[in-house]
Amino acid sequence: MKGLFGYDSPLMGALTTIGDCICLSVLWLIFSLPVVTLGASTTALYDAAYRVVRKKEGALFRTFLDAFKSNFKRSTLVGLAPAALLVLLTVDVFVMRSVKMSGGKTGNLYYVVLALWCLALTWSVYLAAYAARFNGTVREVLKFGAMLLAMHPIRMLGVMVPVLGGIAMTLLVPFMALIAPGAVFAIASFTTEKVFRLHMRPEDLERENQRTVSEEEYDNDQ
């Protein structure tokens, strides 16, 4: 029993990860309440999900808060584009769904609009991830986020599927809203980080590899 509940046991590791996801999701929900802060809070969500939940670096609240503050202006502006697009497409989805259910000739466009909505949602995740991991102007974040999405259509599914799965689970079980955001972004980061590494400059990639090796050596020494 001592081994099962030991600090380094798989069970305690899983419970710690679940607890981090819950705390992170609650932080994201609270910081997103003003709505206009959604872009900044989503960028902070990704940063903390990647660094704390996945990489086990730093303290959860401090990492989230630092990312929220440092990226506030840029991420708030970046978030306006996907937010406006998602609102527009959400309205179109409901309109086209009504047309389809009533037997209208243009009802099949419902699937096209729904696919565009999924793409816009995935793009918003890429934007939050890029803003959290790299510097750049608002225009550069929007441009490179769209480019990476278009250049890796298969890998894009590694982001889209967990995001849509998280939304579906939350709709079925509202309580899942307390864990889904943190868990979904941690899972999605496996794909986004692979995409980022494919396009990093050699010196940045080497620096990232050195940092990872140093962290692994530190963990092994503990």
N, C-alpha and C positions, 0 to 999 in steps of 0.2 A: 504493500500500500504506500510505503514511503517513496518508493521509486515511481509509482503511478502519479503521485501528487507532488513530486519533486519539482523544483523550480525549472529545471531543464527538460522535464518530461514532455513527450508529445501532447499529452492531454492539457497540461498547463499552458503549453505554447498555443494550442488551439483556442483555449479559453481566453488567453491574453489577446489574441488576434480578434476574436469576436468582440471582446470588450472594447478594443481600440476602434473597431468598425462602428460600434454603437455610439461611443463618445464622439467620434468624428462626424457621424451622420447627424447627431443632435447639434453639434457646433455649426454644421453647414445649414441646417434648417433654421437655426436662430439667426445666423448672420445673413441669411437670404430673405428674412422677413420684410425688410424695407423694399424688396423687389429690385430697386436700382443697384443694389449691391450684389446681385446674383452673379454677375461676371467675376467679381473679385472673390466672392466666397467659393465659387466653383473652381477657380484657379488654386485657391488655398486648399480646397478639398483634394485636388489631384496631388499637390505638392506633399501634403501630409500623408495621403494614402500611399504614395510611392516611397517616401522617405521613412515614415514611421511604421505603417502597417506591413509593408513589404521588406524594406531594408533594415528595419529596427534601429533607425538613427534618431537620436534626440527625443525630446518630450513632445507629446501630441499637441497640447494646447499651445505651447510656445512656437512650434513649427507652423501650426495653422495660423496663428495670430501674426507671426512675422511675415508669412507669405501674403496674408490678407493686406497688411499695411504696405509692404514694399511694392505690391502689384496693383494697389487699389485703383489709381487713376487709369492706368493703361488697360487693365482687365475690365474695368467698368465700361470703357469705351468699346473695347473689343466685343464685349458681351451684347452690345446693342444690336449688332448686325444679325447674329443667329437668333436672338430673342424676337426681333421683329419678323424675321423669316418664319420662325416656328409659329408665331401667333397667326400670321397670314395663312400658312399651310394648314394649321389646325382648323381654322374656320372653313377652309376649302375642303378638308377631309369630311367634316360634318355635312357640309352642303352637298358634296358629291355622293355621300352615303345616302342622303335623303333622296337624291335624284335616282340613284340605283335602285333603292327599295321601292320607289314609285314606278319603276319601269321605264324611266326616261332613256332616250337614245344615247345620251352622253354619260350614262351611269358607269360604264366601264372605265371612265377616266378616274374613278375613285381609286383604283389600284395604282395608277400613275401618281396621283397626288399623295397617296399613302407612302409610296416608295420614296418620293421626294422629301416627305416629312421625316422618314427614317434617316435619309442622307443628311438632312439639315441637323438632326439631333446628333448624329455621329460627328459631323463637322464641328459642332459646339464643344464636344469632348476633346477633339484634336486641338482646338484653339486654346482651351483651358490648359491642356498638357503642354503645348508649345510655350505659352505665356509663363507657365510655372518653371520650365526648364531652361529657357533661353531668353536673352535680351533681344530687343528689337522694337521698332515703332508699331503703332496700331496697324498701320497698313501692311507692314511686313508680317506680322502675326497672322492677319487675315489671309494674306496671299500664300504664305508657306503652309498654313494649316490646310487650305484648299488644295494646294499642290500635292502635299503628302497624301491626302485622302484620294486624289485622282490617280497618283502614281502607284498606289498599292491597293487595288480594289479587293484582292483576296484577303489580305491582312486586315482590311477595313472591317471584315466580318468579326474579327477578334475583339473589336470595340463595340460594334453594333449589337451583336448577339447578347453579351452580358448586360448592356444598357437596356435593351428591350425586355430581357428576362427580368431585370430588376423592376422595371415599370409594371410588367405583368404580375409579378408576385405581390407588389405593393397594392395593386388594384384588387387582387384576390384576397390578400390578407393585409389590411391597412397597417397592422403592427410592424410589418416588414419595412416601413418607412424609417424605422429607427436603426436599421442596420444596412439596408440596401445601398444607399449612396456611397458609404465608405467601402463596402465590399465590392461593389460594381467597379468603382474607380481603381481599386487595388488590382482587380482582375484585368481590367482594360489596360493598365499600365504595362503589363507583360508585352502587349502588342505595340503600344505606342513607343515604348523604349527601344524595341527592336527596330522599328521604323526610323527612329531618330539616329540610332547608331549607324544605320546604312548611309546616312547623309552627313555625318559629323566630319569635320576637318580632321586630318590625321593627328594633329597636335592635340585637339580636343578629345579625340577618341583615346589617345595614349594617356592623357591626364585622367580620363574617366576609368580606364583600366587600372591605372596605378592606385587610384583612390579605392577601387573595389578590392584589389589585392591587399592593401593596407588594412582595410576593414576586416577582411577574412583573417589576416594574421593576428589582428587584435582580438577577434572573437576566439581564436584558437588558444591564445595565451591566457584567456580568462578562466 
